[in-house]
Amino acid sequence: MAHINITLNTEILQGLFSKSGRDDAFAKLLEEILNQVLQAQATEQLQAEPYERNGERQGYRNGFREREITTRVGSLTLAVPRLRNGSFSTELFERYQRSEQALVLAMMEMVVQGVSTRKVSAITEELCGKSFSKSTVSALCEALDPVVEAFRNRPLHKHYPFVIVDALYSKIREDGRVRSKGVLIATGVNEDGYREVLGFNIDDSESEQSWGDFFTSLKERGLEDVDLVVSDNHKGLVKAIHKQFINASWQRCQTHFSRNVSDKTPNKLKAEINERLQRLYNADDKAHAKQLLEQLVEDYAEKAPQAVNSIEEAFEDITAVIALPAKYRKRLRTTNSIERMNEEIRRRERVIRIFPNVDSAVRLIGAMLIEQHEKWTSSHKYFEMDEYYQFAKEEKSSNQSSSQQSQPSKHSIESVA
């Protein structure tokens, strides 16, 4: 990879420290950095600096072409190198703008189908030019759709002991009507400790059948030996989890459960019972959790019977994560990690309001999930997994030993006979 030395002029640096011109300075800073990255990539492909003479040179520069890109800090003008004996290639635009491309495409489709608002029409004209047609939309889709489809169907080669699933609902125009459809999403932590977006699907509802089909598709792609599944308490989802992941534990999201308990608790006791519930969540082990449950029942069975009954009934499900080593519990006891990702999807979705068709929803949501996946897999580990696999190995050995001890020996069987 080429070594990049970034140089900045004093005008940009002064602007970064000025309140009035800070936004413009950030745009100029990003523009300067990206242009220097493009220059470094050209040097890497040609194996030579500008005007450098050497025996390894692969070609010659032939000027530049300007390209406008729209980013969150403003519009940038990039000088893309042109090569005399070939074409310059860079993944910069595709990787940086994938979700933006999907967002623009969704708005363009709305305009083409005549269902857009004046605001959406103005945005697409600003981003895409004063005119565009169905053929323009189709051409852009051809570049993005295969990327999303390949991501949705990629093989899952690694082991994913922890899987977190959730759903959100989006409004999609279908057969001339606006329908609410479920977006089913699964994320996981792989054997190396990195989070991944495992897959997503758009279906009519969150039924057991819908979730079951989604889980089946994940298993067909290679998902197996799941140890823990985290989700909310949607009936269809829970039934599908128990049916599809027979040997896995199910952790009910403690955040969702706490809200449910709060709804069933008298106002004057909400703070007290929530504090008791948090202590139960943070118990050292299962025996300690059971002790805290007994104390809670004793203190509040008569004062808040509905809340106490809910806690008793859900106890095993909300404390499943306590069986794991302590360092893994906090992040696996809720669906908060996937909820934050859903919020980002919602933020983009608010621009669209109603997707023009299912393909458009798949494209935009898929592009965003790809970017989140890439961010997770290229950043810090979510967990160090050595301790977990040592724990799992000891647990398996202990279970095998217990199983052998519970079986009568051949000698005892013959004695009974």
Secondary structure as GFF3:
##gff-version 3
##sequence-region A 1 417
A	DSSP	alpha_helix	10	16	.	.	.	ID=ss1
A	DSSP	alpha_helix	22	46	.	.	.	ID=ss2
A	DSSP	beta_strand	61	71	.	.	.	ID=ss3
A	DSSP	beta_strand	74	83	.	.	.	ID=ss4
A	DSSP	alpha_helix	92	112	.	.	.	ID=ss5
A	DSSP	alpha_helix	118	128	.	.	.	ID=ss6
A	DSSP	alpha_helix	134	152	.	.	.	ID=ss7
A	DSSP	beta_strand	162	174	.	.	.	ID=ss8
A	DSSP	beta_strand	177	189	.	.	.	ID=ss9
A	DSSP	beta_strand	195	203	.	.	.	ID=ss10
A	DSSP	alpha_helix	208	220	.	.	.	ID=ss11
A	DSSP	beta_strand	228	231	.	.	.	ID=ss12
A	DSSP	alpha_helix	235	244	.	.	.	ID=ss13
A	DSSP	beta_strand	249	252	.	.	.	ID=ss14
A	DSSP	alpha_helix	254	263	.	.	.	ID=ss15
A	DSSP	three_ten_helix	267	269	.	.	.	ID=ss16
A	DSSP	alpha_helix	270	281	.	.	.	ID=ss17
A	DSSP	alpha_helix	286	300	.	.	.	ID=ss18
A	DSSP	alpha_helix	305	318	.	.	.	ID=ss19
A	DSSP	three_ten_helix	320	323	.	.	.	ID=ss20
A	DSSP	alpha_helix	326	332	.	.	.	ID=ss21
A	DSSP	alpha_helix	336	352	.	.	.	ID=ss22
A	DSSP	alpha_helix	358	377	.	.	.	ID=ss23
A	DSSP	alpha_helix	386	406	.	.	.	ID=ss24
A	DSSP	alpha_helix	410	416	.	.	.	ID=ss25
###
